[in-house]
Amino acid sequence: MIKRLKYEEVDWQKYQNCLEQSEQYIFFAEKKYLDLLLHQNWEILVDNDYEAVMPIPLAKKWGFTFVVMPLQTQQLGIFSEKDTPELNESFLAFFQQHYKVFYYAFNAKNEFKTLLKTRKNYKLFSEDYESIKKKYSIHRRRNVRITDVLQDKIKFTEAENLNHCESFFTENVIGFTNSSLKKRAFENMKNFLSQNLLKVYELYFDGKLASQAYLIESEKEDFLVNFINDKKFSKYNLSSIILDQIFRKNIEKKDFNFHGSNISEIAEFYRRFGATEENYAFVENSKIQLLKSYFIRQ
């Protein structure tokens, strides 16, 4: 039987055990991740004695409480030892009956009988670097070559802190509709870095910061939660070079999750690295639909 548990009612050890043993494990559902983004503004749905769990992020505005994915979190969903459409349908029905949903994304391993809208994601699965590089498109293999012209001009490094790059982040980040969201996203990154949950790789060109890759790290998978590039340097293909350098360093140890995207140009950029496409389901309502749902008598 599915139950709704508020934050203070959750047995977090049982939640963690269920998450770690689940077929669908994804780091975004970890308590330490969601607490940094949401504090205690989230709760869970649980089946029986934590045989399956579903984290629910909450937001409040104008006196209304609704479900919306936190910034820089692509997928959540249902976590169980074995994914089954029947169980997922039970969670989906309970979820839609008990919550006002603005936007919620399930994970790529959640299967449903109900036809839900889907978005795309791209991943590289762990393998030795040379095997990964062979899967690059011809165009991408050409782009990642560090020519003699570039050899003395670029520097690849890992940032110890983010004190030097707030303006670089806010001026070049894409996907956020206003400056307030950009600043919140940057503060999130500072918090993750301070908790050793994040690595930030940087590429400098002639001493100037040109590209940054923000990776949330888990044991088996890295997630590219922000990818920042200064367009002034686009002709040098630095966005391709920095990712190639990261793959040289890490891809043999763990998977790489590109964290999107449905934007065709970005999706094609990921595909040319030989990335595998996956789909994940989501539930979404417009602001007008959401407001109407508060005033329509059930």
URVEN-V596358 format. One record per helix or strand. SS is the DSSP state (h for helix, s for strand). FROM is the first residue (numbers start at 1). TO is the last residue. If there is no record, write none. Layout:
BEGIN
[[SS	FROM	TO] [SS	FROM	TO]]
END
This chain:
BEGIN
[[s	2	5] [h	7	9] [h	12	21] [h	27	29] [h	31	38] [s	42	47] [s	52	61] [s	64	68] [s	78	80] [h	85	98] [s	101	105] [s	117	124] [h	129	134] [h	138	143] [h	148	151] [s	154	158] [h	166	172] [h	179	194] [s	198	205] [s	208	217] [s	221	229] [h	231	236] [h	238	250] [s	255	257] [h	264	271] [s	276	284] [h	287	295]]
END
